[in-house]
Amino acid sequence: MNISKRKQGILAIICTIAMIVTSITVYNPREVKADSSATVDGKQYSATVKDSGEWTGFACQGIFDSARIHFAWGIDVDSNTITASLNGKQLAIDGKSTKGMFIPLSEVTSLGVGSYDIVINATTVASESAEAKEISATATLKIEVPEETTTRDPSVVVWKNIVGGTGYSYNDNTTVGVVSVQKPEFASEQGIYMTAPGTIESISINGVDSKKYALQGGGAVVYLSGLVKGENTINIKYAGGEATVIIKNENEVETPNLETDERTGNIVQGKIWKAYTRAEDSKGLYEISSDATNYTLKDKNIGSDWWHIQTAIDGVIFYANTDYVCTFTLKADKPKEFTVDNRTSDGKIFVESEGKGWQKAEDGTYFYKYKGTFASTTKQDLNVRIALGYHNGKDKKTDSNYSANDIATFKMSNFQIVKASEYKDVTYTVTINGTKVGSAEQGDTYTLPTEAKYGYYDTVNKVIYKAGSEITVNDDVNLVSITDVSVKMYDGAAIRINAKEETPGGIRFKASVDVTCGVAEYKNEITDKVQAGTLITTKDILDAKNDVEYNVENVNNIGKVLNVKNTGWLDESTHSYNASLIKIVKANYDRYFVAKAYVEVPYDNAASEYVYSADGDSYANSVERSISDVAKAISNGGYDGITDDTIRSLINSFIVTK
């Protein structure tokens, strides 16, 4: 038999196609520029790449927050295999992902002045075109005593252009980090992303807290719409201090008409809800959330001196001669009395026009659909309030007699205030397996049936929902039931040979996935949505942890376990896949490796569910094999038609005789 040079290099035994699969995660570092060096306790630390070897795109990103030495690279590696050492001593690693990690600076602060090599190792993620392999890179850590620096004259103004925007610059005589003009996910508008040394608490722009910003930890986006033309003084209060930066805006600014407003959408989007109570403590109010979805005040010491609980949004601007519509749904454990009004006066601002009254839900709770209208004849800045839970307390306001905890917990869905001209009252259809099963208004929640064991696949949004869970309806919903998911582990193993490597031996395991669903044409699509994988470890490790079940949830409790995630099917018709462990050293040729297949069902609205391989005809719960035993079987079977002496010799070299 003639074997091409390519086949001589990489030969798959028993299994026709080698599909090495591994885990894929997304490295999402903070959008904050690191410093090239950091000075801690009088010593200056810096790190640069000395030798990246075969490690594609390996780079040292610098030192973040004087606390973390960051590294990143351009290829995927198995994050569980990343190690770092200095002078043979292992260093702690944190923030690991497929494309980056960092070493806490505290790991090296005990070292003296000098230059040190940090060696970083990992194993790459295999693909259809490349095998998994160990790679290494070396970084140089320099520890120096910084030279004496001089303090810059604060009267000297240097304006620096802000990346990503035209006409925006900042005075660089500031401790504020000015990054770029951008619109991250936590912001509702485009603005200037800035950072502070601690968690940001509030921002004022030209002396006013206009709420023209969005916060996330130590970062903030100051909206461009909140800047005037010319110089803007931005004051940032953060945990532990205060900082100021001057932003120059050279663009023309549109001045809004305070009597008429052309804004669209939900005018309370992103505003903070507060709970006001007659509480026993002195606080009396609590910030709850910005999305008005889930309130609980049971742990807030409401006490006995109260007669209602009220929630409010401060400073909602209504413009002249504009009709507004307010809609939401309340859900509670029992009916509660409530009103929607202006917290600073007794007059109702939203008169109920379409309330459905309290209705009992299937889960035994109650819900209330509310639609109210408000006509603003003059510009008003109001505090919109929803007051709940009047009770027969000392003020004798109503005949109701709910306890504090009865009132304290409720859920509000899809709270919005929009102009009447924008409001749309739409009813959508919910379909399962081609049959209409219900309908819901826009923004309503719909409770899914419980019959489908593994939930329901949304053919429009391409996600899987857990059975019995709630989904929010904003369009027609077309679902397909998933009644069964199974994974089979083939009862055998194969040798994986790479003749070009110093350690050519490897072992391969095979499994397949099957999905049963309500509409056959979606079977392949659903199967592609679940995550198949294989756990690989050694028998001695499992034996030492015989009281711990061998599954994904326990990998950290077992020890060294390789979680190999499928990235492509070996055979689309059978949905089979391979998982391989390569570069097995000679000392481990007779060591038994144990593989177990699994499928993760990823739910959009709940924690994932795992299905594991089970015993059956020609299939196994788990497979225990050594590369030596597999090589013996191939040799005893006459090498299965393999005539190349080099390959035969390699196979024989894996056999351990005692």
Secondary structure as GFF3:
##gff-version 3
##sequence-region A 1 658
A	DSSP	alpha_helix	5	9	.	.	.	ID=ss1
A	DSSP	beta_strand	10	12	.	.	.	ID=ss2
A	DSSP	beta_strand	37	40	.	.	.	ID=ss3
A	DSSP	beta_strand	43	51	.	.	.	ID=ss4
A	DSSP	beta_strand	59	64	.	.	.	ID=ss5
A	DSSP	beta_strand	68	72	.	.	.	ID=ss6
A	DSSP	three_ten_helix	79	81	.	.	.	ID=ss7
A	DSSP	beta_strand	83	86	.	.	.	ID=ss8
A	DSSP	beta_strand	89	90	.	.	.	ID=ss9
A	DSSP	beta_strand	94	97	.	.	.	ID=ss10
A	DSSP	beta_strand	100	104	.	.	.	ID=ss11
A	DSSP	three_ten_helix	105	107	.	.	.	ID=ss12
A	DSSP	beta_strand	114	123	.	.	.	ID=ss13
A	DSSP	beta_strand	134	144	.	.	.	ID=ss14
A	DSSP	beta_strand	159	161	.	.	.	ID=ss15
A	DSSP	beta_strand	168	171	.	.	.	ID=ss16
A	DSSP	beta_strand	177	182	.	.	.	ID=ss17
A	DSSP	beta_strand	191	195	.	.	.	ID=ss18
A	DSSP	beta_strand	200	205	.	.	.	ID=ss19
A	DSSP	beta_strand	213	216	.	.	.	ID=ss20
A	DSSP	beta_strand	219	223	.	.	.	ID=ss21
A	DSSP	three_ten_helix	224	226	.	.	.	ID=ss22
A	DSSP	beta_strand	230	238	.	.	.	ID=ss23
A	DSSP	beta_strand	241	249	.	.	.	ID=ss24
A	DSSP	beta_strand	273	277	.	.	.	ID=ss25
A	DSSP	beta_strand	285	289	.	.	.	ID=ss26
A	DSSP	beta_strand	295	296	.	.	.	ID=ss27
A	DSSP	beta_strand	309	318	.	.	.	ID=ss28
A	DSSP	beta_strand	322	332	.	.	.	ID=ss29
A	DSSP	beta_strand	338	342	.	.	.	ID=ss30
A	DSSP	beta_strand	351	352	.	.	.	ID=ss31
A	DSSP	beta_strand	358	360	.	.	.	ID=ss32
A	DSSP	beta_strand	366	376	.	.	.	ID=ss33
A	DSSP	beta_strand	380	388	.	.	.	ID=ss34
A	DSSP	alpha_helix	404	408	.	.	.	ID=ss35
A	DSSP	beta_strand	409	419	.	.	.	ID=ss36
A	DSSP	beta_strand	427	432	.	.	.	ID=ss37
A	DSSP	beta_strand	435	441	.	.	.	ID=ss38
A	DSSP	beta_strand	445	447	.	.	.	ID=ss39
A	DSSP	beta_strand	456	458	.	.	.	ID=ss40
A	DSSP	beta_strand	463	465	.	.	.	ID=ss41
A	DSSP	beta_strand	470	472	.	.	.	ID=ss42
A	DSSP	beta_strand	477	490	.	.	.	ID=ss43
A	DSSP	beta_strand	494	498	.	.	.	ID=ss44
A	DSSP	beta_strand	505	517	.	.	.	ID=ss45
A	DSSP	three_ten_helix	520	522	.	.	.	ID=ss46
A	DSSP	alpha_helix	523	529	.	.	.	ID=ss47
A	DSSP	beta_strand	531	538	.	.	.	ID=ss48
A	DSSP	alpha_helix	539	544	.	.	.	ID=ss49
A	DSSP	three_ten_helix	552	554	.	.	.	ID=ss50
A	DSSP	alpha_helix	555	558	.	.	.	ID=ss51
A	DSSP	beta_strand	562	565	.	.	.	ID=ss52
A	DSSP	beta_strand	576	581	.	.	.	ID=ss53
A	DSSP	three_ten_helix	586	588	.	.	.	ID=ss54
A	DSSP	beta_strand	593	601	.	.	.	ID=ss55
A	DSSP	beta_strand	609	612	.	.	.	ID=ss56
A	DSSP	beta_strand	619	620	.	.	.	ID=ss57
A	DSSP	beta_strand	623	625	.	.	.	ID=ss58
A	DSSP	alpha_helix	627	636	.	.	.	ID=ss59
A	DSSP	three_ten_helix	638	641	.	.	.	ID=ss60
A	DSSP	alpha_helix	645	653	.	.	.	ID=ss61
###
